[in-house]
Amino acid sequence: MIARGGASGGAIGSGRRMGKLDRALTMVEMLATSSEGLTLDEMAGRLGVDRRTVERLRNVVADHFDIDEVMDDRKKRFRIRDSLRRHYTRPNAAEVAALHAECDARKAENAPNAELLQSLLTKIFASLDNAEKRKIDTDLDGLARLQRTRVTAGPVVEVPPETLDVMQEAILAGYCVEFDYLADGRAEPKWRRVVPYGLLLGPITYLVGKFPDRDQEPINFRLDRMSNVRLSESIGCAPDDWSLDGFLSNSFGIWQEEPHDVVLRARPHAVSRARSWRFHSSQTVEDDGDELIIRFRAGGLREMAEHLFTWGGDLVIEQPEDLRQEMRDRLDAAHKALEAGS
């Protein structure tokens, strides 16, 4: 531990010349620990510099901290309002605006965590005093009006906030969840008891879960297709060595299936775009002449084909053959849709 002199005594730095950083840090400490505030002359005396130097230094400190000016017997005294910790933990306008944009986007998607984000934003505003609010209001208004999180085309589903609450409670408590689930192609919902392994938040939010009496990999359940959701009396939680990120890396999108070794070839005119594109977390790229080879391992062939469809002829599917066939099926379906509309 490095010992240093305090800021509460007389002139600091006798025996050595204080550098600019030393003086700035010492002034911050003096102004933050003084309850009555200090005059310019008092600061100059403690720092061992002239009044003009102190004025410049005070202006530098004022760029980073809120300095109050108080009159005492016709003398101006200066002090830093609040604790130093508050200055480093208080959000700025850009941070609040970023959260504001996320709140608006999640509301537009009817995401189940929209209310949680809005509650956090409200609490952050409530934690600011009037001076802090005035300081960020102007910048926040401009950023909030002209900054948005892009919401893409997709499903809009309703999930009661209570459903998400039950899922999170079950994960924290280590209990199963029970619900009636309406699966694809079924006319009536069916009761399920599931060990919660994790949550995938988004326009469609999924519970990653596993049936407690079956030896199989976790599967995804849509929260919007659940009803009568409740906490089970049965204990159940994911193993300590199970990873949600590892589970997600097995798939290109949301659907889980046997992973495939995928090889794509970007044509010369699309190399720059493909090199800066994230297809999958496990991807590797290598130059092949004036073309680019992209490799990764994942399941979800239909989602891959639908994504690769947007690349037109810029990407060639080298392997697997199953993905090439899936793309043929997608193209055939698109062709039939065009024929039906003509």
C-alpha positions as CSV (number, residue, x, y, z in Angstrom):
1,M,0.0,0.0,0.0
2,I,1.4,3.4,-0.9
3,A,1.1,6.0,1.8
4,R,0.4,9.6,0.9
5,G,-0.2,12.9,2.8
6,G,-3.7,13.9,3.7
7,A,-5.5,17.0,2.3
8,S,-6.8,18.4,5.6
9,G,-3.5,19.9,6.9
10,G,-1.6,22.9,5.8
11,A,0.3,23.4,2.5
12,I,0.8,20.0,0.8
13,G,3.9,19.0,-1.1
14,S,6.6,20.7,1.0
15,G,9.8,18.9,0.1
16,R,8.7,18.0,-3.3
17,R,7.0,19.7,-6.3
18,M,3.4,18.6,-6.9
19,G,2.6,17.6,-10.5
20,K,-0.6,18.6,-12.3
21,L,-2.3,15.3,-11.6
22,D,-1.3,15.4,-7.9
23,R,-2.8,18.9,-7.6
24,A,-6.0,17.9,-9.4
25,L,-6.6,14.8,-7.3
26,T,-5.8,16.7,-4.1
27,M,-8.2,19.5,-5.0
28,V,-10.9,16.9,-5.7
29,E,-10.3,15.4,-2.2
30,M,-10.3,18.7,-0.5
31,L,-13.5,19.9,-2.1
32,A,-15.3,16.6,-1.5
33,T,-14.3,16.3,2.2
34,S,-14.9,20.0,3.2
35,S,-18.4,20.5,4.6
36,E,-18.2,24.3,4.6
37,G,-16.3,24.6,1.3
38,L,-13.0,26.3,0.6
39,T,-12.1,29.7,-0.8
40,L,-9.7,30.1,-3.7
41,D,-7.1,31.5,-1.3
42,E,-7.5,28.5,1.1
43,M,-7.0,26.1,-1.8
44,A,-4.0,28.0,-3.1
45,G,-2.4,27.9,0.4
46,R,-3.0,24.2,0.8
47,L,-1.7,23.4,-2.7
48,G,1.2,25.8,-2.5
49,V,0.3,27.6,-5.8
50,D,-0.9,31.0,-6.8
51,R,-4.6,32.0,-7.1
52,R,-4.6,32.0,-10.9
53,T,-3.4,28.4,-11.0
54,V,-6.1,27.4,-8.5
55,E,-8.8,29.0,-10.7
56,R,-7.6,27.1,-13.7
57,L,-7.5,23.9,-11.7
58,R,-11.0,24.5,-10.2
59,N,-12.4,24.9,-13.8
60,V,-10.8,21.6,-14.8
61,V,-12.4,19.8,-11.8
62,A,-15.7,21.5,-12.5
63,D,-15.8,19.8,-15.9
64,H,-16.1,16.5,-14.1
65,F,-17.8,17.2,-10.8
66,D,-20.7,19.3,-9.6
67,I,-19.1,22.2,-7.7
68,D,-21.4,24.3,-5.4
69,E,-20.6,27.9,-4.8
70,V,-21.7,29.3,-1.4
71,M,-21.3,32.9,-0.1
72,D,-19.8,33.2,3.4
73,D,-19.0,36.7,4.7
74,R,-18.7,38.0,1.1
75,K,-16.3,35.2,0.2
76,K,-17.1,32.5,-2.3
77,R,-16.6,29.0,-1.0
78,F,-16.5,25.9,-3.2
79,R,-17.3,22.3,-2.5
80,I,-18.2,19.2,-4.4
81,R,-21.8,18.2,-3.8
82,D,-22.5,14.6,-2.7
83,S,-19.9,11.9,-2.2
84,L,-17.3,11.0,-4.8
85,R,-19.0,7.6,-5.3
86,R,-22.2,9.3,-6.5
87,H,-20.3,11.1,-9.2
88,Y,-19.0,7.8,-10.6
89,T,-22.2,5.9,-10.4
90,R,-24.6,8.6,-11.6
91,P,-25.8,7.8,-15.2
92,N,-25.2,10.3,-18.0
93,A,-27.6,11.3,-20.7
94,A,-26.3,8.9,-23.3
95,E,-26.7,5.9,-20.9
96,V,-30.2,6.9,-19.9
97,A,-31.2,7.5,-23.6
98,A,-29.8,4.0,-24.5
99,L,-32.0,2.4,-21.9
100,H,-35.0,4.5,-23.0
101,A,-34.6,3.3,-26.6
102,E,-34.4,-0.3,-25.4
103,C,-37.6,0.2,-23.3
104,D,-39.4,1.5,-26.3
105,A,-38.2,-1.3,-28.6
106,R,-39.2,-4.0,-26.1
107,K,-42.7,-2.4,-25.7
108,A,-43.2,-2.4,-29.4
109,E,-42.3,-6.1,-29.4
110,N,-44.6,-6.8,-26.5
111,A,-41.6,-8.4,-24.9
112,P,-42.3,-9.8,-21.4
113,N,-39.3,-8.0,-19.9
114,A,-40.5,-4.6,-21.2
115,E,-42.1,-3.8,-17.8
116,L,-38.9,-4.7,-16.0
117,L,-36.8,-2.4,-18.2
118,Q,-39.4,0.4,-17.8
119,S,-39.3,-0.1,-14.0
120,L,-35.5,0.2,-14.0
121,L,-35.7,3.4,-16.1
122,T,-38.2,4.9,-13.7
123,K,-36.0,4.1,-10.7
124,I,-33.0,5.6,-12.3
125,F,-34.9,8.9,-12.9
126,A,-36.2,8.8,-9.3
127,S,-32.7,8.4,-8.0
128,L,-31.6,11.7,-9.6
129,D,-32.0,15.0,-7.6
130,N,-33.3,18.1,-9.3
131,A,-29.9,19.4,-10.2
132,E,-28.9,16.1,-11.7
133,K,-32.1,16.0,-13.8
134,R,-31.5,19.6,-15.0
135,K,-28.0,18.6,-16.0
136,I,-29.0,15.8,-18.3
137,D,-32.5,16.9,-19.4
138,T,-31.4,18.9,-22.5
139,D,-29.1,16.2,-23.9
140,L,-31.5,13.4,-22.9
141,D,-34.4,15.1,-24.7
142,G,-32.4,15.3,-28.0
143,L,-31.1,11.8,-27.8
144,A,-34.5,10.2,-26.8
145,R,-36.3,11.9,-29.7
146,L,-33.7,11.0,-32.3
147,Q,-32.5,7.6,-31.2
148,R,-34.3,4.3,-31.6
149,T,-33.5,0.6,-31.3
150,R,-34.6,-1.0,-34.6
151,V,-37.6,-3.3,-34.4
152,T,-37.7,-5.7,-37.3
153,A,-40.6,-7.5,-38.9
154,G,-41.8,-10.5,-36.9
155,P,-44.4,-11.9,-34.6
156,V,-46.2,-9.8,-32.0
157,V,-47.3,-11.9,-29.1
158,E,-48.7,-11.2,-25.7
159,V,-47.1,-12.7,-22.6
160,P,-48.4,-11.7,-19.1
161,P,-45.6,-10.3,-17.0
162,E,-46.7,-12.8,-14.3
163,T,-45.6,-15.6,-16.5
164,L,-42.0,-14.3,-16.7
165,D,-42.1,-13.7,-12.9
166,V,-42.9,-17.3,-12.3
167,M,-40.1,-18.5,-14.6
168,Q,-37.6,-16.3,-12.9
169,E,-38.8,-17.3,-9.4
170,A,-38.5,-21.0,-10.4
171,I,-34.9,-20.6,-11.7
172,L,-33.8,-18.8,-8.5
173,A,-35.6,-21.1,-6.1
174,G,-34.6,-24.4,-7.9
175,Y,-38.1,-25.6,-8.6
176,C,-39.9,-26.9,-11.6
177,V,-42.7,-25.0,-13.4
178,E,-46.1,-26.3,-14.4
179,F,-48.3,-25.0,-17.2
180,D,-50.7,-26.0,-19.9
181,Y,-49.0,-25.8,-23.3
182,L,-50.6,-25.5,-26.7
183,A,-48.0,-27.1,-29.1
184,D,-48.0,-26.7,-32.8
185,G,-50.7,-28.6,-34.6
186,R,-52.7,-29.3,-31.4
187,A,-56.2,-28.2,-30.8
188,E,-56.0,-28.4,-27.0
189,P,-53.3,-27.5,-24.5
190,K,-51.6,-30.2,-22.5
191,W,-50.3,-30.1,-18.9
192,R,-46.5,-30.0,-18.6
193,R,-44.0,-30.1,-15.7
194,V,-40.6,-28.8,-16.7
195,V,-37.3,-28.2,-15.1
196,P,-36.3,-24.6,-16.0
197,Y,-32.8,-24.4,-17.6
198,G,-33.0,-20.8,-18.8
199,L,-34.9,-18.0,-20.6
200,L,-34.4,-16.7,-24.1
201,L,-35.8,-13.2,-24.2
202,G,-37.0,-11.6,-27.5
203,P,-40.0,-10.9,-29.6
204,I,-40.9,-14.5,-28.8
205,T,-39.6,-15.5,-25.4
206,Y,-38.8,-19.1,-24.8
207,L,-38.3,-21.2,-21.7
208,V,-35.4,-23.6,-22.1
209,G,-36.5,-26.7,-20.1
210,K,-36.3,-30.4,-19.7
211,F,-38.9,-32.9,-18.6
212,P,-37.8,-34.3,-15.2
213,D,-38.6,-37.9,-16.0
214,R,-36.9,-38.1,-19.5
215,D,-33.3,-38.5,-20.4
216,Q,-33.2,-36.0,-23.3
217,E,-31.7,-32.7,-24.2
218,P,-33.5,-29.5,-23.1
219,I,-36.1,-28.1,-25.5
220,N,-37.8,-24.7,-26.0
221,F,-41.3,-23.7,-24.9
222,R,-42.9,-20.5,-26.0
223,L,-44.2,-18.4,-23.1
224,D,-47.1,-17.0,-25.2
225,R,-48.4,-20.6,-25.6
226,M,-48.5,-21.3,-21.9
227,S,-51.6,-20.9,-19.6
228,N,-52.2,-21.6,-16.0
229,V,-48.5,-21.1,-15.2
230,R,-47.5,-21.9,-11.6
231,L,-44.6,-22.8,-9.5
232,S,-44.3,-26.6,-8.9
233,E,-43.8,-28.3,-5.6
234,S,-41.2,-30.5,-7.3
235,I,-37.5,-29.5,-7.0
236,G,-35.7,-29.1,-10.3
237,C,-32.8,-27.0,-11.7
238,A,-30.1,-27.1,-14.3
239,P,-26.8,-28.9,-13.5
240,D,-24.0,-26.6,-12.4
241,D,-21.9,-27.6,-15.4
242,W,-24.7,-26.8,-17.9
243,S,-24.3,-23.7,-20.0
244,L,-27.0,-21.8,-21.7
245,D,-24.5,-20.2,-24.1
246,G,-23.2,-23.7,-25.0
247,F,-26.8,-24.9,-25.6
248,L,-27.5,-21.9,-27.9
249,S,-24.3,-22.4,-29.9
250,N,-25.6,-25.8,-31.2
251,S,-28.2,-23.9,-33.2
252,F,-28.1,-21.3,-36.0
253,G,-31.3,-19.7,-34.6
254,I,-33.8,-21.0,-32.1
255,W,-34.6,-24.5,-33.4
256,Q,-32.6,-27.3,-31.9
257,E,-31.6,-30.2,-34.1
258,E,-28.5,-32.3,-34.9
259,P,-25.6,-30.0,-35.7
260,H,-24.1,-30.0,-39.2
261,D,-20.7,-29.0,-40.5
262,V,-21.6,-26.0,-42.7
263,V,-19.3,-24.6,-45.4
264,L,-20.2,-21.5,-47.3
265,R,-18.3,-19.8,-50.1
266,A,-18.6,-16.0,-50.6
267,R,-18.2,-14.9,-54.2
268,P,-15.5,-12.2,-54.9
269,H,-17.9,-9.3,-55.0
270,A,-19.4,-10.3,-51.6
271,V,-16.1,-11.1,-49.7
272,S,-16.0,-7.8,-47.9
273,R,-19.6,-8.1,-46.7
274,A,-19.2,-11.7,-45.7
275,R,-16.0,-11.1,-43.8
276,S,-17.7,-8.6,-41.5
277,W,-20.8,-10.8,-41.1
278,R,-21.6,-12.9,-38.1
279,F,-23.2,-16.2,-39.2
280,H,-22.5,-18.1,-36.0
281,S,-20.5,-17.9,-32.8
282,S,-18.2,-20.8,-33.9
283,Q,-17.5,-19.5,-37.4
284,T,-14.0,-19.4,-38.9
285,V,-13.1,-17.7,-42.2
286,E,-10.3,-18.3,-44.7
287,D,-9.3,-16.8,-48.0
288,D,-9.5,-19.0,-51.0
289,G,-8.1,-17.0,-53.9
290,D,-10.4,-14.0,-54.4
291,E,-13.2,-15.8,-52.5
292,L,-13.9,-16.4,-48.8
293,I,-14.7,-19.7,-47.1
294,I,-16.9,-19.6,-44.0
295,R,-17.2,-22.6,-41.7
296,F,-19.2,-23.3,-38.6
297,R,-21.1,-26.2,-36.9
298,A,-24.8,-25.8,-36.0
299,G,-28.3,-27.1,-36.4
300,G,-31.4,-25.4,-37.7
301,L,-31.1,-25.9,-41.4
302,R,-34.4,-24.2,-42.2
303,E,-33.4,-21.0,-40.4
304,M,-30.0,-21.2,-42.2
305,A,-31.7,-21.5,-45.6
306,E,-34.1,-18.7,-44.9
307,H,-31.2,-16.4,-43.9
308,L,-29.0,-17.4,-46.9
309,F,-32.0,-16.7,-49.1
310,T,-31.4,-13.0,-48.4
311,W,-27.9,-13.2,-49.8
312,G,-29.2,-14.0,-53.3
313,G,-26.4,-15.5,-55.3
314,D,-23.6,-14.0,-53.2
315,L,-23.1,-17.1,-51.1
316,V,-22.6,-20.7,-52.4
317,I,-23.6,-23.6,-50.1
318,E,-20.6,-26.0,-50.3
319,Q,-22.0,-28.4,-47.6
320,P,-23.9,-30.1,-46.2
321,E,-26.1,-31.5,-48.9
322,D,-29.0,-31.4,-46.4
323,L,-28.7,-27.6,-46.4
324,R,-28.6,-27.5,-50.2
325,Q,-31.8,-29.5,-50.3
326,E,-33.4,-27.3,-47.7
327,M,-32.6,-24.3,-49.8
328,R,-34.2,-26.0,-52.9
329,D,-37.3,-26.6,-50.8
330,R,-37.4,-22.9,-49.8
331,L,-36.9,-21.8,-53.4
332,D,-39.7,-24.1,-54.5
333,A,-42.0,-22.8,-51.9
334,A,-41.3,-19.2,-52.9
335,H,-41.8,-20.1,-56.6
336,K,-45.2,-21.6,-55.8
337,A,-46.2,-18.6,-53.8
338,L,-45.4,-16.4,-56.8
339,E,-47.4,-18.6,-59.1
340,A,-50.4,-18.6,-56.8
341,G,-50.4,-14.8,-56.9
342,S,-50.2,-14.5,-60.6
